[in-house]
């Protein structure tokens, strides 16, 4: 959708849709229905629509990465993640103060609509504008960026000069004749054996990251200690992971730090099986280590996926990977039940094993992307 209609329009459409659907859910659960089955069906439909609208995060990351130059991609992606974590603290604040989940859901959904005020502040992706041959709009965005960077846009007499200042190739070199659909993107993924294996490994890593991240998030309330405090500590662990990501990735590349953190996450979670049942605080510490390292890795996989694909299929590539990873988001809550039914460390063992498997596959089949100082924007030669 964003490859066709633009990153900005799609992002705000998803945000507003998410707010509307959540408000509708709050109203639905507050009304007494004569037919409980009808209420449950409507609830399931609205939850499905809410889940579809939640893909806004992927669009926001792509938009952030495409607005800046290669040296600022990590900082741009991290900025989106920082705001996501701020949202977690906002959630914690309202959950602690408002005990009625119906009122809480309504308040949080209403807050989401305030984001619409930023529509006139955030620019459209200049790369997407160039890729769709909207040169006048792209020129305006570059002029604005030049002013932000304290340049003199009035001295820049052509698009080529603006592109040179912002270290982006001339649009003649990379503008596609048309935007790629999801199916066309899949054809690019599987156009060769190497690309097919690499694409599958990237998607498996998305699956692993989502599996571990959501699993640890769902288990927060089951850890030893106060559930509100544990949730807050989990959010702090995420901040540390993203901050470390910002420092490390530009210095040491993407691949080695990613593999290191996925491995550390796996080992920390597997270590839970050796902790005595009366030492719950140790399990909490290991879970927080897992949350810190998986937050680092999750943020990195967004950057790696965005850097590995040209503008015309970048958002589709991220969207396909994220959609595939939703399988893990569905499975994670059910994996938690295994700990209750059989053995409490079992979910952590499954998460840890999946994390190690993802790290091994990534090490063998996915190349370093930092050295690609210019995002691959040639339709005829995608990475």
N, C-alpha and C positions, 0 to 999 in steps of 0.2 A: 504493500500500500504506500509506504513512504518513498519507495523508488519511483512510484508513478505520480503521487500527489505532493511530494516534498516531505522533508523530515519535520519541519516546524508544524505544518498543518496536521500531520498524522499524530505527532506527540500530544498536541493540545486536544485533538479529537478523542484520543484515548483517555486523557486525564479527565475531561468532562464526562465522558461516557462512564468511566469508573465511578465518579462521584454520583451520577444519576442512578446507576444500578445499585450502589450501596445505600443510598437514601431510600430507594424503592424497597430494598430488603428490610431496612429498619421499619418502614411503614407496614410492610407485610407481616412481620413477626409481632407487631404491636396490635394487630387487628384480630379479633376472634372470628374464626371461620366455622361455619356450620359443617363444612366438609373438610376434614383434616387432610384427606388425600389431595384435594385441589391445592391447599396451601403448600403442601410438601412439593408438589409438581412445580408450582410457581417459584418456590424457593430454589429448587434445583436449576430451573431455567435461568433465573437471575444470577445465581452463583456461576453458572457456565458463562454467561455474558461478562460477568465481572472478571473471570479468569482470562477471557480473550482480551479484555481491555487492559490487563496488567502488563502486556508486552510493551508498554510505554517506556520502560527502563532501557530496553535494547535500543529503541529509537533515540532516546536522549543521549546515550553513549555515542552512537554513530554521529549524531549532530555535533556533539562536543568535540569529537576527534576531527571532524571535517572542517570545523571553523578555524582551528589552529594549525600551525606548521608542525613538521615532523618532530622537532625537539620538544614540543609542548603536549604531545599526545597523551603521555602518561599522566601529566598534571590535569589535563582536561577530563580524562576518564575518571581519575581519582576524585575530582571535584563533584562529579555526579554521585559517586559512592558516598562521599562525606555527607552530602545532603540526604541520601538514603538513611544513613545512620542517625542523622538529626531527626528524621522521621520516626525512627525507633524510640528515641528519647521522648519525643512528643507523645507517641503511643503509650509509653510507660507512664508518663505524667497523667494522662487522662484516664488510663486504666486504674491507676492508684487512687485517683480522686472520685471517679464515677463508677460506682459498683453495678449500676444497671446497664447491661450490655446494649440494650436497645437505644438508650439515650446516648451512650458512648459512641455507638456506630453512627448515629445521626450527626453528632457534633464533629466527628472526624471526617465524615463525608462532606459536610458543609465546608470544612477547612480546605478540602481539596479544590473546591471551586474558586478559591482565592488565587490559585495559580494562574487562572485566566488573565489576571492583570498583567502578567509578564509577556503576554502575547505580542505587545507592541514594543517590547524591549529586546527580546531574543531575536537575532537575525536568522534568516534561512541559511542553510548550508551553501556557501559559495561554490563548493565543488559540485554539488547536485545541480545548482543553477547553470553552471558551465556544461555539465554533462547533458543537460536538457536544452542547451543552446539559448538560454535566457541570459544573454550577455549584458543587457542593460541593468537587470536586477542584480546580477553578479557584480557589475561595476559599482553600483551603489553600496553594496555590502563591503566591497574592498575599500571604498572611500571611507566608510565608517570605521573599519578596522585601522586604516591608516591614521585617522584622527586619534583613535584610542592609543595607538603606538607613537603618537607625537610626530608623525610624518607630515609632509606638506602635500596633501592630495591635489592641490591646485597646480602643483608643478609636474604632476604626472599626466601626460597628455594622451596616453593610450592604455588599452587594456593590457598590452604586453608589458608595459612598464610596471603597472600595478602587480601583475603576476610575478614579475621579477623581484620586486620588493618583498613580496610575501613568499618567495621561494616556492612557487608553484609553476609547473610546466605550462607552456602556452596551450590553450584549449584546443588548438589545432592538432596537437599530438595525442590527445586522449578522449576527446568527446565522442561518445558512442552515437550511432545513428538512432538507436532506440534503447529504452530501458529494458532490462531483463525481467521476465516474470519469474515466479517461484520455480516453475517447471524448467524454464531455460537455465536458471541457476543450478538446478539439480543436474542438468545435462553437462554444464561446465564442471561441476564436481566430479562427475564420472566420465569425463572425456578421455581420460587415460588411466592406466593402472596405478601410477604414482599418485595422481590427484585423487583417485577413488580411495586408496588406502589412507592418504593424509586426511581427507575429508571425514572419513569414518572414524579415524582416531580422534580428530578434533571433536566430533559429536559425542564420542564415548567419554571424552574428558569433560565435556559440558554435562553429560549425564552423571559422571562421578562427582563433579563439583556441586551440582544441584542436590544430589543424593546426600552427600555428607553435610552440606550447609543446612539444608532443611531438616535433616535428621537431628543435628545438634540443636537447631533452633526449637524444634518440637520437644526435645528432651530437657530443656532448661528448667521447666517447672518440676521435673522429677529429680533434679539434683539435690544434694544435701544442702540445707540452708534456706534462707528466706527466698521465695520465688521472685519477688520484685527485685531484690538485690542481685540475684543470679542473672536475671534478664538484663539489668543495668551493666553488670560485669561482662556479660556476653557482648553487649554493644561496645563497651570500652575495648574489648579484645579485637573487635572488628576495626575500630579506629586505629589501633596499633598496627594491625595487619595492613591496612590501606596506607598508613603513613610509611611503614617499612617498604611497601611496594613503590611508593613515590621516590624514595631515596635510592633503592637498590636497582630498579629496572633500567634507569638511564645510565648507571655505572657498569652494570654487569650483564646487561642484555635481558632477554625475556626467558630464554629456555632454561638455563641453569637455576636461576632463582625459583622458577615455577616448579621444576622437578624437585628441588630441595624442600620446598614447602609442602608439596603433595606427599612426599615421603615422610616428612616430619609429622604431618597430620595423621597419616596412616599408622605410624609407629606409636604415637601418643594414644590413639584410640584402641589399638591392639593391646597396649599395656594395661588397659582396664581389666582384662581377664585375670591378671595376676594380683589385683588389689583385693584384700580381705573385705568381706561384706560389712564389717564394723568400721571401715575407714572411708566413709562416703565423701569426706572432704578431699581425699586424694583423687577420687573419680571426678569431682567438680573441677579440680585443678587441671587434670588431663583433658577434660572436655573443653575447658577454656583455651588450653594450648591448641587443641584441634580446631576450635573456632577461629583463633587468631591466624593460624597457618592456612586454613581453607579460605578465609576472607582474602588473604594475600593472593592465593591461587585463583580464586573466582574472579577477582578484579583483573588479573593478568590474562585469563583466557578470553575476556572481552577484547582486550587490547590486541592480543595475538590474532584473533579471528578478524578484527577490523583491519589490521595491517596486512593481512594475507590476501585480501580481495580488492579488486578495482571498484571504483565508485558506483558503477552501474549495477553491481550485484552485492555491494558491501552490506547494505541493510538486509537484503534477502538472505545472505549467508549467515548473518547473526541471528536473524529471525528463525531460520530453519534449525540452526543449532539449539536455540533457546526452546523452540517448540518440541524438539526431540527430547530435550532435558526435562520437559514437563512429566515425562514418564516417571522419572525419579521423584518428582514432587508429589505424585500420586502415591507412589510406593512407600515413601519415607514414614508417613504416619502409621502405616500398617506394620512396618518393620519394628516400630516401637512396641507394638503389641506382643511381639515375640519375646521381648524381655519380661513382660508381665506373665506370659503363659509358660515359658520354659526356663530361661536363665537370664538374669538381669544384664550381664555383659554382652549377650548375643548381638543386640543392635550395634554396639560399638565395634564388635569384631567384624560385622558385615560392612560397616562404614569404613573401617580401617583397611580392610582387604580391598575394597573397591578403590580407595584412594591410592594404594600402592600399585594396583593394576593400571590405573590411569597414568601414574607417573612413569611406569615402565614403558607403556605404549608410546607416550609422548616423547620419551628419551630416544626411542628408536626411529620414529616415523615423522616427527614434526621438526622442521628446521628453525633456526634462529630468525626472527623477523626484524630485529632492531636495525640490522645493516641495510635493510631496505629503506633508506632515508626518505625516499619518495614513495608514497603509497602507489601500488601498482594500478595505474589508471589506463592501461592499454587493453582495450577489449580483446584484441587479437592475441594477446600474450598474457593471460591471467596466470597468477602463480599456481 
